[in-house]
Amino acid sequence: MVDLKIELPDGFLEEEVRCDYTVTKDIKEVWAIEIDLLMQLDEVCKKHNLKYYITDGTMLGTVRHKGFIPWDDDIDVTMFRDDYEKLLKVAETEFKYPYFLQTEYSDPGCLRGHAQLRNSATTGILKTEEGKFKFNQGLFLDVFVMDNVIDDKKLFEQQKKDAEKYRKRAVKYARWSTRYYKQNTWQSKVKGILYPVVNTFLRKTKLEEKNFRKFEEVCKRYNNMETKYVTTLEFSFDIERWGKRLKSYFDKVEYMPFEFIKLPISVDYDEMLRNDYGDYMVFKKGASAHGDMIIDTDRSYTEYLSLIHISEPTRPRLIS
């Protein structure tokens, strides 16, 4: 495993059984890297007086397991827009290799809609993106951003329509520039002929970045108003599926144990978890929200990408 800044407790990396589920040494190494990433984020946030909150599966794991859900492999945090943007401004000077705060601005083409703090010395490639892109694909934790949700349904639907328009444009332009990759189809071959000219034009005009900025501005449209709810609009406007949360949930936090550290969690975690999961103390084994990933805790994603056409035994191991 790569070197970490945190000190791991004795025996932390050993295989163990939790809730009748075997947590392997490979997964324990991923957990260690995730916690190390979180501690780097925590250090920067404390230095600049920025607030973050654990969310989603990490919140459930904290309450129910006092650590990771045994079959989970990532960490999710969220921030309000003001603090999130302050974090982006200091990221370049505060996060040094191998730590890298990835956004569309720091690493064009990723087009996540939220930030990911990555360990560049590791590999964490989504199977759906394998071999296609060159942006940073080290192991990561998600840093989501919360925006106000307008109560007026008509205004919300217009906001959603506007946001989807600019996001689609950014993705369309990216496919000719930062997310371009070759395929063995006649359409791709034709595209390859046009690519040099189109790519040069798009890089000069920065249409991908301009449309992504417009997308973000739409997400922030009602942040200067008092609203009852917030949600991660940059991730999805589908609040029927992903939900929305009372802004008051984040007025007070407490620090609860998570593995061998403590994390900030809303004092209203019980109500939040019941809204998200129902009877959340009942175990329901799920899968990673990211799907299958190519994971290596010893080698950088850059090495994996250079070996992608080499025989299987030389590749980093796959953890699904």
Secondary structure, 3 states (H helix, E strand, C coil): CCCCCCCCCCCCCCCEEECCEEECHHHHHHHHHHHHHHHHHHHHHHHCCCCCEECHHHHHHHHHHCCCCCCCCCCEEEEEHHHHHHHHHHHHHHCCCCEEEECCCCCCCCCCCCEEEEECCCEEEEHHHCCCCCCCCCEEEEEEEEEEECCCHHHHHHHHHHHHHHHHHHHHHHCCCCCCCCCCCHHHHHHHHHHHHHHHHHHHHCHHHHHHHHHHHHHCCCCCCCCCEEECCCCCCCHHHHCCEEHHHHCCEEEEEECCEEEEEECCHHHHHHHHHCCCCCCCCCCCCCCCEEEECCCCHHHHHHCCCCCHHHCCCEEC
